[in-house]
Amino acid sequence: MQIGDIVRLKSGGPKMTITSLDKNSVTCTWFNRNGRNQSDNFPLATIETFVAREANPAKPD
């Protein structure tokens, strides 16, 4: 992981952007449901890279 990556807590929640990173923790920023910018620190073990799913996957031929 690196600064600028989009991540999510392993337990779920909003997409967040990594703004700082060290050996054991990350600081992430995200927008809450009211559109306000939030920021907090999380243990690195609780974060995973966000993988977007296709909205309308193509059907195989």
N, C-alpha and C positions, 0 to 999 in steps of 0.2 A: 504494500500500500504506500501511497505517496500523497503529498499535499495536492488538493484538487480532485482527488478520487471521490466518486459518489458511493456512499455506503449506507447501510441500514443496521440497526441493532439486530442481533440474531433472533431476538424475541419478537421482532416486528417493529412497526412504527414508520415515521416519515423518512423520505430520502434525505440524506445529510451530506454536506461537503466537508472533507477533511481540511482544516485550516492550519493545524500544527500536529506534529507527530514526534513521539520519542520512543524509547525502547519498549515501554509497557503501557502507554496510553495515547489516546488521540483527542484532539479538540475538534469538535464538529459544529457547523452552523447549519441551520435549517429555518424554514418559515413554518410557524404554527398555523392552526386552523383559522386564526383571525388575521393571517398575513403578517404577523409580527416576527421579526428576526430573533431567533433564539440561538444560544451557544452554550455548550457544556463539554466537560471532559468525560471520557469513557475509558475503561480498561480495554486494551487492545483485544483481549480475548472475547469481548462481547460484541465485536463489530465484524460485519462481513461485507464484501463488495456487492453493490446493488447490480442485479441483472434484470434488465427490462424484458418483459414478455411481449411477444408480438400480439397486437390487437386482433388481427384477422389472419391467422396463419394460412398460408397457401395450401390447398389440398394437393396431395400427391397425384401424379398422372396415372 
